[in-house]
Amino acid sequence: MRRIDYNNASVDITLLKQEYLKIFDKERGQMQTLWEPLRDSLRHISPKPDLYKDHIDDILIANFNFLAELYCDFTKLVEEERISSDECKDLEVIFHYSKTTKKKSSDDEEVKEDETTNKIKKFQPDISAFFMKHADKLKIQTCHYCEMSYINAYGYKLIYQSVEELLDKASLEDLIYFIPTTKDPLSIKTAKMIINGRPYTGNLEKFDNIHYWENSTVKKSQQIEDYKRNHYDLDHVLPKSKCPIVGLSLFNFVPSCPICNERLKGTGVLGENERQICSLSPTSIDYKFDSSVIISVTPKDTCAILNSQEHPDDFKITFHYSDPIYQKTVDMFHLRERYNYHKGEALRLLDLLQDYSPAQIKMLHNVFKESDPDTCYTEDKIKEDLFGEKFMSDNNRCFAKMKRDIIKGFKK
């Protein structure tokens, strides 16, 4: 429903890509080593060998239209059984998002991963943290598929920027909540001891050496980092289960709500071919849902009814398409039914627009002006206070597009 705004003025896309690649710095060498023989094999069987780039970095930050072409080529090779299940598993090991993948021997018995592949970590927490960090610049607040739910985010990094800041500035209660122990919660006595040992900035070793729970091979500061990890609901537009190569690509991630991600889309694909997939992905330059779809409140009969909130059953939410391709999005995410379930949001706005016509707003402005000549209550400010159009757009609130469309439609 809403494109991810990678091209707005506050985003330096080059720096953003460079920062994203840093997530993989420690593992890049192993990943590249494992990629090269598989890459060469894929080039040998693919009619588009150039899609399988020399270096994995060129896949990790490739634009979405390239990823869609790569996905279509790879899945076709799989359908033609030119790629084995073992090769797919090997690719899953490299582009390792969230699930541990074990290699299997020829007789299908599970074996331990070799030393190299075992070092390749799960990247989901770091990718989630990356999107959380840049949420304001990228204007990520609501689900980009439905715009009905706010993105779920949790973890200590929403309050504290680092482990050091947590240790130095957290309250007693936050230390108990965010610092893990092997069994019981952190005691008040131990939390006070941590507070008395401040500061820890630049000297995490001092915290790591505190003996308040049994020894572990993992440093205490790292245990905090791993515990209650930051989470962000991210959907793979192109499912990693069908094409592992795109499993870690920046522009294959769409911040979404659990309903759209897990219950409705799952491992489905937005379109039936490369062109459709590009048109329907919120990360693609070809995505034009906002200008191609209009959402309106429509009376179920021809009679115009005032006070629509008192007659909700007489109205429905309707989606109008100038490009019918976007009905696929509306249907996949059940937007018609879901928006009609919440049509009270639209009916309230419709009643406000009917109650406060341009003439009435002008009258309110004159009343404020007469009572206080220095008032800042312009007609535009009164409209914004009543209808909140700018606030909804600037802050990407739920149902923002529907409300913008209703306001525009009413003006006509």
ABEGO torsion letter per residue (X at the ends): XBBBBAABAABBAAAAAAAAAAAAAAAAAAAAAAAAAAAAAAAAABABAAABBABAAAAAABBAAAAAAAAAAAAAAAAAGABBAAAAAAAAAABBAABBBBBBBAAGBBBBBBAAAAABBBAAAAAAAAAAAAAAAAGBABBAAAGABBBBBBEAAAABABAAAAAAABBAAAAAAABBBABBBBBAAAAAAAAAAOBABGBAAAAAABBABBBBABBAAAAAAABGBBBBBBBBABBAAABAAAAABAAABBBBBAAAAAAAAEABBABABAAAAAAABAABAABAAAAABBBBBBBABABBBBGAAABAAABBBBBBBABAAAAAAAAAAGAAAAAAAAAAAAAAAAAAAAABBAAAAAAAAAAAAAABAABABBAAAAAAAAAGAAAAAAAGBBGAAAAAAAAAAAAX
